[in-house]
C-alpha cells in the first residue's frame, strides 16, 4: 500500500504542484490529501475532466510545469477531445500527468456501470498514444519515469490506480447547520409523487437512496430511472423522457452533476415541455466519492437556472419548504426546486438489487401502460 502523504509530497518535491480534476472513490484518500495540503489556487476541482486537462495545458503554458490531472476512468470519455485535439504531439504537444482510478478492473468485482470502462481503460489510453503504467510499490521510480518521459517527449503520461492502492487519509468536512440530509429531502420528494409520476435520479448515492426509500415503503421501482453512470447527463435523460410522454418526469439532480455539463441547461430550458420537473440537491460536495467540495455553495444556482430560462425557481432547506415547492412544480411550467442540504449518508446504505437493463425494461413497460 502506498503512503498517501508521502506520494503527495513526492509529487510536489518533483515540481508537480498544480492539481486539477474530478474526484473518484478509488482516489478519495489521494484527493483528500491534495485538498488538505495544497493551496486552493493549486487544486482546482473541475466541473469535468476535459476542463481539468485544459487547465493543466494553460498552467504549462505560463509556468513550464506539468499539471496533475486526477479522475475516475469514466472521465477518460470527457478527456478524449482535449487530449487528442490539444495535448497530442500532432497539435500542441503538452505534457501532463494523469492519475486515473481503475474502476471495473477486470477480475475485481465492481458495479455494472464500471465493467466496460474497466475493460477499455488501458486500451483507450493506448489508442490515444498516452504512455501508461499501473501504479505499484515502485511508485517513486514510476514517477521519475513519467517525468523523464514528459520532459523528453512533451506528451501526457498516465498512472492507473487500483482499488486500495493508497493508505487512508481523512479530510475535514465542512460543518453545516442545514436541517436535512439528502436522504431526508428525498423522502419528502418521493412522498409528494403520484403513482403515474416518473423519476430520473442522478448518479451515486442519490439513486441508491431513492432505491432504498422505495424499498422501505414497499413500493416498486418501475417509475424510477436510476442513472448509475454518465455523470452530468441526468437532466438531459429526463428531458428526452419528458418529450416522449405526457406524464410528469421529475429529474432529481445533484450539484456535481449540474456543474459537470451546466451548458446543457440552456438547451433544456429552451426545449422542456411542461411535464419536465427539475429538482437539484445541493450539498456542496462530491459526497459519493469522498466528500470533496464542489463550488455548489459558492455560486448562485437559482440565478443560473433563471438566466437560462426557468420561469420559476424555488429555494428550500426544510421539509415544509420542499413539500410546498413540490406543489408549485406540479402546477407550473419551466419550474425548478433548489434544495440545500448538509452532507451525510447512512453507513449501511445499500445498492439497487436490479440490474440497469432490468431498470430500463421495467420503466419502458410502465411508460407503455400509462
ABEGO torsion letter per residue (X at the ends): XBBAAAAAAAAAAAGBABBBEBBBAAAAAAAAAAAAABBAAABBBBABAAAAAAAAAAAAAAAGBBBBBBBBAAAAAAAAAAAAAAABAABAGBBBBBBBBBBGBBGBBBBAAAAAAAAAAAAAAAAAGBBBBBBBAAAAAAAAAAAAAAAAAGBBBBBBBBBGABBBBBBBBBBBABABBAAAAAAAAAAABBAABBBBBBBEAAAAAAAAAAAAAGBBAAABBBBABGBGAAAAAAAAAAAABABBBBBBBBAAAAAABAAAAAAAAAABBAABBBBBBBAGBBAAAGGBBBAAAABBAAAAAAAAGBABBBBBABAAAAAAAAAAAAABBGBBBBBBBBBEBBAABBBBABBAAAAAAAAAAAAAAX
